[in-house]
């Protein structure tokens, strides 16, 4: 007899997508931080903050995260 499959835990595809993007970006930064120029670091930080804001927005269903 076959066991029933466990229910899918990932029910919010939008949240999973933006979380995956945040994790990938953080890993890229961690690998390349010693070779990045100050301008690249600044951009990487801004993008990381933007992605974190996106995670918050999608997770809470808000239009914008609190300031």
C-alpha positions as a Markdown table, in Angstrom:
| # | Residue | x | y | z |
|---|---|---|---|---|
| 1 | Unk | 0.0 | 0.0 | 0.0 |
| 2 | Unk | 1.3 | 3.5 | -0.9 |
| 3 | Unk | 1.5 | 6.2 | 1.8 |
| 4 | Unk | -0.3 | 9.4 | 1.0 |
| 5 | Unk | 2.0 | 12.3 | 0.0 |
| 6 | Unk | 2.5 | 14.9 | 2.7 |
| 7 | Unk | 0.7 | 18.2 | 1.9 |
| 8 | Unk | 2.7 | 20.8 | 0.0 |
| 9 | Unk | 4.2 | 23.3 | 2.4 |
| 10 | Unk | 5.0 | 26.0 | -0.1 |
| 11 | Unk | 1.6 | 27.5 | -0.7 |
| 12 | Unk | 2.7 | 31.1 | -1.3 |
| 13 | Unk | 4.6 | 30.9 | -4.6 |
| 14 | Unk | 5.3 | 34.6 | -4.7 |
| 15 | Unk | 6.9 | 34.6 | -1.3 |
| 16 | Unk | 9.0 | 31.5 | -2.1 |
| 17 | Unk | 10.2 | 33.3 | -5.3 |
| 18 | Unk | 11.3 | 36.5 | -3.6 |
| 19 | Unk | 12.9 | 34.5 | -0.7 |
| 20 | Unk | 14.9 | 32.4 | -3.2 |
| 21 | Unk | 16.0 | 35.6 | -4.9 |
| 22 | Unk | 17.1 | 37.1 | -1.5 |
| 23 | Unk | 19.1 | 34.0 | -0.6 |
| 24 | Unk | 20.8 | 33.8 | -4.0 |
| 25 | Unk | 21.8 | 37.4 | -3.8 |
| 26 | Unk | 23.1 | 37.0 | -0.2 |
| 27 | Unk | 25.2 | 34.0 | -1.3 |
| 28 | Unk | 26.6 | 35.9 | -4.3 |
| 29 | Unk | 27.6 | 38.8 | -2.0 |
| 30 | Unk | 29.2 | 36.5 | 0.5 |
| 31 | Unk | 31.3 | 34.8 | -2.2 |
| 32 | Unk | 32.4 | 38.0 | -4.0 |
| 33 | Unk | 32.6 | 40.6 | -1.2 |
| 34 | Unk | 36.4 | 40.7 | -1.2 |
| 35 | Unk | 36.6 | 41.5 | -4.9 |
| 36 | Unk | 33.7 | 44.1 | -5.1 |
| 37 | Unk | 34.3 | 47.7 | -5.6 |
| 38 | Unk | 32.8 | 50.2 | -3.2 |
| 39 | Unk | 30.2 | 51.0 | -5.8 |
| 40 | Unk | 29.3 | 47.4 | -6.3 |
| 41 | Unk | 29.0 | 46.9 | -2.5 |
| 42 | Unk | 26.7 | 49.9 | -2.3 |
| 43 | Unk | 24.5 | 48.5 | -5.1 |
| 44 | Unk | 24.5 | 45.0 | -3.5 |
| 45 | Unk | 23.4 | 46.5 | -0.2 |
| 46 | Unk | 20.7 | 48.5 | -1.8 |
| 47 | Unk | 19.4 | 45.5 | -3.7 |
| 48 | Unk | 19.5 | 43.4 | -0.5 |
| 49 | Unk | 17.5 | 46.0 | 1.3 |
| 50 | Unk | 15.0 | 46.1 | -1.6 |
| 51 | Unk | 14.6 | 42.3 | -1.6 |
| 52 | Unk | 14.1 | 42.3 | 2.2 |
| 53 | Unk | 11.4 | 44.9 | 1.7 |
| 54 | Unk | 9.8 | 42.8 | -1.0 |
| 55 | Unk | 9.8 | 39.7 | 1.3 |
| 56 | Unk | 8.1 | 41.8 | 4.0 |
| 57 | Unk | 5.5 | 43.1 | 1.5 |
| 58 | Unk | 4.7 | 39.7 | 0.1 |
| 59 | Unk | 4.6 | 38.0 | 3.4 |
| 60 | Unk | 2.3 | 40.5 | 5.0 |
| 61 | Unk | 0.2 | 41.4 | 2.0 |
| 62 | Unk | 1.0 | 45.0 | 2.4 |
| 63 | Unk | 1.7 | 47.5 | -0.4 |
| 64 | Unk | 4.8 | 48.8 | 1.4 |
| 65 | Unk | 6.8 | 47.8 | 4.4 |
| 66 | Unk | 6.8 | 50.1 | 7.4 |
| 67 | Unk | 9.4 | 52.9 | 7.4 |
